[in-house]
Amino acid sequence: DVYPLGYTDVALYFSFIAGLENEKEVLQFLLDSSSISWLSKLGGDFEYGIAVYVKHIDEFIELMDMIHSTFGNVFFKKSVHIRSEFHYYSHAYLNKESKRKSITFGSCKTQVKIDELDHDILSTICNTELNSHLQYAKALKVSLSTLNYRLKRLESNGIIVGHTYSINPASLHMQRYELLLYTRGVGKELRTRFFNFSKNHPHIIYSLYGVGEWDFECGVQ
């Protein structure tokens, strides 16, 4: 959960102008950006979506300015969604008899400070595919006991909120959909009902609330 570290998740959904010659270069620029945590090719209203971690909205504006100064006017349309509350669910459709688990995180008022080693641990875990804590400790050049202590502290401070896995839906002859949901009004009761519905639906694998053109997003697989 990056929110206790002072970050906010800002999503940008966009489509390029028709016939854009340097589309691959723009996408590579986005992939190379350290602030972008997610990039996906979509269908429907938008061609692509990205998620950007920023501490201040000015950082997001700087990214947009850099895209414009480097590549010119590349967007045909775009929409921004400032995400506030996330719920990730276990893939219940694989075993409808099991009790469904969820991971919840989002915006908070309390911030946590981490040092360079904590940062290296989080970066290594997120970006390196290793099979054990011992392998991670060797990659980080720290003792296993130090790694385990740091991981427990990150968990107790709400930085590590859970562990999950990803599934390639194509391997199961399935498709994944990103639903952008608009509501006429929104309040705490509606958010609670929406998240309860999402948790109880076996094919919804995550749902979130935010501020922008739409109110809710959910992933269906």
Secondary structure, DSSP 8 states (H G I E B T S, - for coil): --GGGT-EEEEEEEEE-TT-TTHHHHHHHHHH-TTEEEEEE--SS-SEEEEEEESSHHHHHHHHHHHHHHH-S-EEEEEEEEEEEEEEE--GGG-TTS---EEEEE--S------HHHHHHHHHHHH---SSHHHHHHHHTS-HHHHHHHHHHHHHTTS---------GGGGT---EEEEE--S---HHHHHHHHHHHHH-TTEEEEEEEEESSSEEEEE-
